[in-house]
Amino acid sequence: MFISRVPLNMAREGARQLIASPYRTHAAVEAAFPPGAVRDGEEGRILWRLDTLANDQGVWLYVVSPEAPDLTHIIEQAGWPMHVQWESKNYAPLLSRIAVGQHWQFRLRANPVRRARVDKGRNPKPNGEGIVGKLQGHVTVSQQCDWLVSRAEAHGFELLSDDNGDPSVIVSQRHRERFTREGRTVTLTTAVYDGRLTVTDADLFRRTLCHGLGRAKGFGCGLLTVAPIREPRT
């Protein structure tokens, strides 16, 4: 597995088009791999995420993949062709270090959804026809946080607690995104999670890092990345 990142130049129209459309970014990421490349295998699958960094550090495209990508076209269309190249590193050293009990700082962009059991619309149809069984996005911070907490164990981790005993996670960049795919309008509820976790099952957690968490993985959701926890300076 490889983890790669490339900076986007927001002064360029190509970068703004990628930001505006998960479908365009999906296509750009797919084009980074030749037709015969592994896209979804036992080792892992292609995942990507757009990160808007704090303190004017810009926008970066992150990619995790079974094979190393060639991001030349993204640099040419949406980056700085004369100055900056992408970074691509072997993911194996980090994956091999994963162990139960470790604490990590994490970031995840996800599509928190639930499957509707009842019709709570303004004009419910008989027997909930048209609503029951459909996926609906969680819209409040509390719902979106609970969504992640409820899925943590099955993905090999649990959230650490803050000083108040609540899950140590911040939910931000909450959006409802709409874009056109093959003539149809697709709507995604997305949220970015930043927090701290502890590993409870090393194999499950490695699988989560390589296969993602939740739905809409092809459209920039599901990629969970980790880094050592930085303690505040005293």
Secondary structure, 3 states (H helix, E strand, C coil): CEEEEEEECCCCHHHHHHHHCHHHHHHHHHCCCCCCCCCECCCCECEEEEEECCCCCCEEEEEEECCCCCCHHHHHHHCCCCCCCCEEEECHHHHHHCCCCCEEEEEEEECCEEECCCCCCCCCCHHHCCCCCCEEECCCHHHHHHHHHHHHHHHCEEECECCCCCECEEEEEEEEEEEEECCEEEEEEEEEEEEEEEECCHHHHHHHHHHCCCCCHHHCCCCEEEECCCCCCC
